[in-house]
Amino acid sequence: MKFAVIQFPGSNCDIDAFHAIKDVMDEEVEYVSHNSTNLDQFDAVIVPGGFSFGDYLRCGAIASHSNVMEAVKKFAASGKLVIGICNGFQILTEAGLLPGALIRNHSLKFISKNQPLEVVNDQSAFTNSYEKGQVITVPIAHGEGNYIVSEEELADLEANNQILFRYAGTNPNGSMGDIAGVVNKQGNVMAMMPHPERAVEALINGTDGIGVFQSMIKYYQDKAVQNG
């Protein structure tokens, strides 16, 4: 399986994502510039965290208009897997690939800590290695992680099992419905504010984030078998 890690000016979690895929998961991975226009050679795309374009205007707003995001939209439309992490979540909502928006944390402060999450849906391409109701611990590091959607969108997310992760215990940022991660209706575009790529080694933050990448790889392998 071959992953692409998008690099925007201001990305700072691209290296963590690359390391998680190459050194921990032992899969192929390449960095891809925000100026790139073709992703056909890849099987999955990671839109990493950071402060793309300095988070000017709105978090993820400028990055969402980069050349590569048109390629990401085509990539997603083809049914391939896309995951946005932290700033990547903000970029995917700004690009219209996921509903809602991310605004300032309720506390108006940047939050950086290990955060417990509840696995809400264990049947997705991104969570099939977990169990429903399982509580995992994954780092968060954001100032704009407060996820908001309309009441109608929230009802749709609930009805379609699109909520993959919720914050367990105390909600750190005010996110509606304690939502920490969602997937699109088609099931192939997912985003989460916590950083699974920072929880793939026992020495640093534990290994609870590995399941996200294991799930993607398992989904890809199972699909390859089905397609012969």
Disulfide bonds with the S-S distance in Angstrom:
none
